[in-house]
Amino acid sequence: MAERASQASWRDRFGRGAMNALVLAGAAIIFVPLVLTLYLSVFDETIIVFPPHDYTWRWYARILPEFGGPLETSLLTAFAAVAISLCLGVPAGIGLSRYRFRGRGAVATLLLAPLTIPGVAIGLGIYVLAVMIEERTGAALSGSVWLMVAAHVVITLPWVVRLCLASLANHDRAAEEAAASLGARPLSVIWRVTLPAMRGGIVAGALFAFIISFENLEMTLFLTAPGVTTLPIALLQYLQYHIDPLVAAVAVAQVVLVGAALLVLDRQVQVARVVA
């Protein structure tokens, strides 16, 4: 008995040790590149060399002068895409979750399909469609901000729909039925009961949609034009001619801002529970 207990205890210790090792390895894979990027962003070198001769924060001061225009385009596109995605995705999530109708499966598949299609294919398809419309109507679509917004809605809408559906999956409809039985109109039930229950999913969907739109590269490559360039495209073009720490500084600034937004929102609406 004592020998068996000793073997079981050894197996438990080995299992815990292996699990801790896997956790540490995963943390290292995630955080070591971030730490190296932060370290690189303070090099006082116009061409990256190691070890650096000195350290400086001046690269962070150059972010807005160098990338102010593309950053403004990215923010405008992302906010517009998020607003349109919420206006379309929240009602779609409510309809798909609460009602059974003919073609429901086809609508759900259509709304969620962009999650499975490569961004390059979506960008190329939208660009070709815009050129065809221009040839037939003369409308200037390709290279416009609104075409980019429409394209970003295509890739952000599925996230809003998916997270709204997740927020309603475990929600008891008894409160909605009680409100309706007490005389509340359907729109009043949605406004006062359903939407508050979806609060976490709506906020999480808006956040994910913003991040996906703001950092999209592969699809946006087909939709840019002179004067209509997003931040990821501008960074890619900058790297073609410069090998300095400015891009690392931009990456660190984005990570800090997105991480801060996630922490604040998670404390308010517990985003992790909705995503899980």
NORFEN-V786489 format. One record per residue. RES is the residue in one small letter. SS is DSSP state (hx for helix, st for strand, lp for the rest). Layout:
BEGIN
res=RES ss=SS
res=RES ss=SS
END
This chain:
BEGIN
res=m ss=lp
res=a ss=hx
res=e ss=hx
res=r ss=hx
res=a ss=hx
res=s ss=hx
res=q ss=hx
res=a ss=hx
res=s ss=hx
res=w ss=hx
res=r ss=hx
res=d ss=hx
res=r ss=hx
res=f ss=hx
res=g ss=hx
res=r ss=hx
res=g ss=hx
res=a ss=hx
res=m ss=hx
res=n ss=hx
res=a ss=hx
res=l ss=hx
res=v ss=hx
res=l ss=hx
res=a ss=hx
res=g ss=hx
res=a ss=hx
res=a ss=hx
res=i ss=hx
res=i ss=hx
res=f ss=hx
res=v ss=hx
res=p ss=hx
res=l ss=hx
res=v ss=hx
res=l ss=hx
res=t ss=hx
res=l ss=hx
res=y ss=hx
res=l ss=hx
res=s ss=lp
res=v ss=lp
res=f ss=st
res=d ss=lp
res=e ss=lp
res=t ss=lp
res=i ss=lp
res=i ss=lp
res=v ss=lp
res=f ss=lp
res=p ss=lp
res=p ss=lp
res=h ss=lp
res=d ss=lp
res=y ss=st
res=t ss=lp
res=w ss=lp
res=r ss=hx
res=w ss=hx
res=y ss=hx
res=a ss=hx
res=r ss=hx
res=i ss=hx
res=l ss=hx
res=p ss=hx
res=e ss=hx
res=f ss=hx
res=g ss=hx
res=g ss=hx
res=p ss=hx
res=l ss=hx
res=e ss=hx
res=t ss=hx
res=s ss=hx
res=l ss=hx
res=l ss=hx
res=t ss=hx
res=a ss=hx
res=f ss=hx
res=a ss=hx
res=a ss=hx
res=v ss=hx
res=a ss=hx
res=i ss=hx
res=s ss=hx
res=l ss=hx
res=c ss=hx
res=l ss=hx
res=g ss=hx
res=v ss=hx
res=p ss=hx
res=a ss=hx
res=g ss=hx
res=i ss=hx
res=g ss=hx
res=l ss=hx
res=s ss=hx
res=r ss=hx
res=y ss=lp
res=r ss=lp
res=f ss=lp
res=r ss=lp
res=g ss=lp
res=r ss=hx
res=g ss=hx
res=a ss=hx
res=v ss=hx
res=a ss=hx
res=t ss=hx
res=l ss=hx
res=l ss=hx
res=l ss=hx
res=a ss=hx
res=p ss=hx
res=l ss=hx
res=t ss=hx
res=i ss=lp
res=p ss=lp
res=g ss=hx
res=v ss=hx
res=a ss=hx
res=i ss=hx
res=g ss=hx
res=l ss=hx
res=g ss=hx
res=i ss=hx
res=y ss=hx
res=v ss=hx
res=l ss=hx
res=a ss=hx
res=v ss=hx
res=m ss=hx
res=i ss=hx
res=e ss=hx
res=e ss=hx
res=r ss=hx
res=t ss=hx
res=g ss=lp
res=a ss=lp
res=a ss=lp
res=l ss=lp
res=s ss=lp
res=g ss=lp
res=s ss=lp
res=v ss=hx
res=w ss=hx
res=l ss=hx
res=m ss=hx
res=v ss=hx
res=a ss=hx
res=a ss=hx
res=h ss=hx
res=v ss=hx
res=v ss=hx
res=i ss=hx
res=t ss=hx
res=l ss=hx
res=p ss=hx
res=w ss=hx
res=v ss=hx
res=v ss=hx
res=r ss=hx
res=l ss=hx
res=c ss=hx
res=l ss=hx
res=a ss=hx
res=s ss=hx
res=l ss=hx
res=a ss=hx
res=n ss=lp
res=h ss=lp
res=d ss=lp
res=r ss=lp
res=a ss=hx
res=a ss=hx
res=e ss=hx
res=e ss=hx
res=a ss=hx
res=a ss=hx
res=a ss=hx
res=s ss=hx
res=l ss=lp
res=g ss=lp
res=a ss=lp
res=r ss=lp
res=p ss=hx
res=l ss=hx
res=s ss=hx
res=v ss=hx
res=i ss=hx
res=w ss=hx
res=r ss=hx
res=v ss=hx
res=t ss=hx
res=l ss=hx
res=p ss=hx
res=a ss=hx
res=m ss=lp
res=r ss=hx
res=g ss=hx
res=g ss=hx
res=i ss=hx
res=v ss=hx
res=a ss=hx
res=g ss=hx
res=a ss=hx
res=l ss=hx
res=f ss=hx
res=a ss=hx
res=f ss=hx
res=i ss=hx
res=i ss=hx
res=s ss=hx
res=f ss=hx
res=e ss=lp
res=n ss=lp
res=l ss=lp
res=e ss=lp
res=m ss=lp
res=t ss=hx
res=l ss=hx
res=f ss=hx
res=l ss=lp
res=t ss=lp
res=a ss=st
res=p ss=lp
res=g ss=lp
res=v ss=st
res=t ss=lp
res=t ss=lp
res=l ss=hx
res=p ss=hx
res=i ss=hx
res=a ss=hx
res=l ss=hx
res=l ss=hx
res=q ss=hx
res=y ss=hx
res=l ss=hx
res=q ss=lp
res=y ss=lp
res=h ss=lp
res=i ss=lp
res=d ss=lp
res=p ss=lp
res=l ss=hx
res=v ss=hx
res=a ss=hx
res=a ss=hx
res=v ss=hx
res=a ss=hx
res=v ss=hx
res=a ss=hx
res=q ss=hx
res=v ss=hx
res=v ss=hx
res=l ss=hx
res=v ss=hx
res=g ss=hx
res=a ss=hx
res=a ss=hx
res=l ss=hx
res=l ss=hx
res=v ss=hx
res=l ss=hx
res=d ss=hx
res=r ss=hx
res=q ss=hx
res=v ss=hx
res=q ss=lp
res=v ss=hx
res=a ss=hx
res=r ss=hx
res=v ss=hx
res=v ss=hx
res=a ss=lp
END
